[in-house]
Amino acid sequence: MDTVLQIINILGALGLFIFGMKVMSDGIQKVAGNKLRSGLASMTNTRLGGVLTGFGTTAIIQSSSATTVMIVSFVNAGLLSLKQAIGVIMGANIGTTITALIIVIFGFKFKITAFALPILAVAVPMILAKKDRIKYLGEFLIGFSVLFIGLGELKDLVPNELDSGTQQFISDLGQYGFFSTVLMVIVGTLLTILVQSSSAAIAITLTLCAKGLIPFEMAAAIVLGENIGTTITANIAAVVGNTAAKRAARAHLIFNIMGVIWMLILFNPFLRLIDFIVVELGLGSPFQEVDSIKDGLTAFHMSFNILNTLALVWFVGFIAKIVTRMVPETGTDQTFRLQYISNAVINTPTAAIEAAKLEMELFAKNVVQMSSKVKEILIGYSGKTKNEIEQLEENSDQYHEEISNYIVQVAASDLDTESSDQIRKVIDINGSLERIADGYIQMSRLAEKAYSAGSKVAQEQGIRLQELTDLVAKALEVASNNLKGPYESVSTFEAKEIESRINDMVLNLRAENTAALQNQQYDIKTGFLYRDMINTLETIGDLLLEITEDITGKYQEEDLV
C-alpha cells in the first residue's frame, strides 16, 4: 500500500512540474505577444536565421513542443516555407537544452524551492494587475515557482535506492551492449510520448541520475529517445493540417532520427569525450561519481543537439525532398475544405488568429467570384451561372460557419488585449463577408425573377446598373487587398472614396428610376426590381467599407480630397 501511495505521490509531483511548465510557457508567450509570430516570420530567410529563431523562441518560451506546434501551424497557414520550418525546428532542438540546463542549475545546484513561496508571494498580486504585461509576467513567475516545487517534490519522493531485485533488473538491462543502448532509446521515446513533454521526461531522467538509480550511459541513451519522442507532439498537431504542415512535422521526426542514428554509431567514444570535458571542468566523472551524472547528461544533451544541427543544417534541402516524397500532394479533390485553420493550434492564439485571417482571404476570393458571376447574370440570364452562384454561396456559408466556430474556440483562451482586439476584427469581418455573399445571391434571385417575369429595364438603365455593379466590384477588390494586410498598414482612404462614389451613383439611379416610372418607360414591377437591385448593391458597398474600417480600427478619421 505504501508503494502505491508513493507512486501516486510521484505522479502528482510530476503533474505539478508539467503544470508549472505549461503556465510558465503560456505566460511568457502572452508577454511576447505577436512578436513571436513576427520573429518567426521575418528571421527565417537563411539557414542560420532559422536556427537562431528556433533556438531563441524555445529558449524564451521553454517548450520545444510549443515551438514546433507553432511552426507547424505557421506552415499550415502559409507563413513559413517547408525549408524555413526545418531550420527553425533544428534551432528548437538546441533551445530545448536550455530547459535541461535550467533544471540542473536551479533544481539541483541551488535550493530554488526555498525561494518558490516568496516568488509566489510577489507573483500572485501581479496577476491581479490591470496591465496585461504585468499580469502575464506574474503568470510566468507562478509557473516558474510551481515547476520547481514539483521538481523538489519529485526529488524527495524518488527513493535513494531501489530494492535489490529492481536494481539487478536495471543492471541486467545494461549487459547487452548495443542492444541495451537501443532499448534505452525506445524507453526514452515511450516516456516522452507518455508524459507529452520532453522537459518532464528530462526532469525524470535527471532525478533518477541524481539518485544514482541509473548509470550515465543508460541515461544518455534515454535522452536520445526523448529527442525522438518530443517530435510526436508536432506530428499529432499536423494530423488535421494541410500537406505542408504534415511535411514540416515529418521533417522534425526525420531530423531527430537521423541524429540518433549517427550518435548511436559514435555512442561510446562520444560519451568518453563528454566524460573528459566534464572532468576538465572540475565537475567529476559521470562514469564514476553519482553527483556528476546529471552534469555529464546535461553536457551530452547540449553537445548532441548542437552538433546534430551543425551537421544536418546543410541537408535541409535533402530532408525537404524526403518528406515531400513521404507526404505527396493529395490530388485535385474539389470538396470544400478550409486550408489554414486547424483545431490543433487553438492553444497557440497568435498562430490561430493568423490562420483565421488567411482563411478570410480565401473567403473574400470566393465572394469576388460571386461578384463576377452576378455581373454575367445581369448581362444575360443563365441557369448555369445561377447554379454556379448558388455553389459559391454554399461555400460562403461554410466559410462563415467554420471560421466562426473556430474563432469562438480561440476566444475561449486567456488572451491578451491585442489578441482580443484581433479576434473582434475577425468576427466582424467574417460576418460582413457573409452578408455580402447574401447580397450577391439576392442579386442573382432578383435577376431570375426579372427574367421569369419577362421584365426588361430600359437599355440606358441597364447600362447604369452595370456601372454600379462594376463600382461595387472595385470596392470589393480594395477590401480584398486590405485583408491581405498587414492590418496596421491599411488606410481607409481609398475605401471611403469609392463608397462615396457608390452613394452618389445610388442617389442618381434612384432618381432616374423614379423619372423612368413617371415617363412609363417600364412597368411598376420592373421598377421595383430595379430599385431592389440598386438598394442591394448599396448595402454591399456599405459592408465593404465596414470591412476596411474593422481592419484599421472602427471609423478612422481621414479627410477625403
C-alpha positions, 0 to 999 in steps of 0.5 A: 500500500505504501508503494502505491501511495508513493507512486501516486505521490510521484505522479502528482509531483510530476503533474505539478512540474508539467503544470508549472511548465505549461503556465510558465510557457503560456505566460511568457508567450502572452508577454511576447505577444505577436512578436513571436509570430513576427520573429518567426516570420521575418528571421527565417530567410537563411539557414542560420536565421532559422536556427537562431529563431528556433533556438531563441523562441524555445529558449524564451518560451521553454517548450520545444513542443510549443515551438514546433506546434507553432511552426507547424501551424505557421506552415499550415497557414502559409507563413513559413516555407517547408525549408524555413520550418526545418531550420527553425525546428533544428534551432528548437532542438538546441533551445530545448537544452536550455530547459535541461540546463535550467533544471540542473542549475536551479533544481539541483545546484541551488535550493530554488524551492526555498525561494518558490513561496516568496516568488509566489508571494510577489507573483500572485498580486501581479496577476491581479494587475490591470496591465496585461504585461504585468499580469502575464509576467506574474503568470510566468513567475507562478509557473516558474515557482510551481515547476520547481516545487514539483521538481523538489517534490519529485526529488524527495519522493524518488527513493535513494535506492531501489530494492535489490531485485529492481536494481539487478533488473536495471543492471541486467538491462545494461549487459547487452551492449548495443542492444541495451543502448537501443532499448534505452532509446525506445524507453526514452521515446515511450516516456516522452510520448507518455508524459507529452513533454520532453522537459518532464521526461528530462526532469525524470531522467535527471532525478533518477541520475541524481539518485544514482538509480541509473548509470550515465550511459543508460541515461544518455541513451534515454535522452536520445529517445526523448529527442525522438519522442518530443517530435510526436507532439508536432506530428499529432498537431499536423494530423488535421493540417494541410500537406505542408504542415504534415511535411514540416512535422515529418521533417522534425521526426526525420531530423531527430532520427537521423541524429540518433542514428549517427550518435548511436554509431559514435555512442561510446567514444562520444560519451568518453569525450563528454566524460573528459570535458566534464572532468576538465571542468572540475565537475567529476566523472559521470562514469564514476561519481553519482553527483556528476551524472546529471552534469555529464547528461546535461553536457551530452544533451547540449553537445548532441543537439548542437552538433546534430544541427551543425551537421544536418543544417546543410541537408535541409534541402535533402530532408525537404525532398524526403518528406515531400516524397513521404507526404505527396500532394493529395490530388485535385479533390474539389470538396470544400475544405478550409486550408489554414485553420486547424483545431490543433493550434487553438492553444497557440492564439497568435498562430490561430488568429493568423490562420483565421485571417488567411482563411478570410482571404480565401473567403473574400476570393470566393465572394469576388467570384460571386461578384463576377458571376452576378455581373454575367447574370445581369448581362444575360440570364443563365441557369448555369451561372445561377447554379454556379452562384448558388455553389459559391454561396454554399461555400460562403456559408461554410466559410462563415460557419467554420471560421466562426466556430473556430474563432469562438474556440480561440476566444475561449483562451486567456488572451491578451488585449491585442489578441482580443482586439484581433479576434473582434476584427475577425468576427466582424469581418467574417460576418460582413463577408457573409452578408455580402455573399447574401447580397450577391445571391439576392442579386442573382434571385432578383435577376431570375425573377426579372427574367421569369417575369419577362421584365426588361429595364430600359437599355440606358438603365441597364447600362447604369446598373452595370456601372454600379455593379462594376463600382461595387466590384472595385470596392470589393477588390480594395477590401480584398487587398486590405485583408491581405494586410498587414492590418496596421498598414491599411488606410481607409482612404481609398475605401471611403472614396469609392463608397462615396462614389457608390452613394452618389451613383445610388442617389442618381439611379434612384432618381432616374428610376423614379423619372423612368416610372413617371415617363412609363418607360417600364412597368411598376414591377420592373421598377421595383426590381430595379430599385431592389437591385440598386438598394442591394448593391448599396448595402454591399458597398456599405459592408465593404467599407465596414470591412476596411474600417474593422481592419484599421480600427472602427471609423478612422478619421481621414479627410477625403480630397 
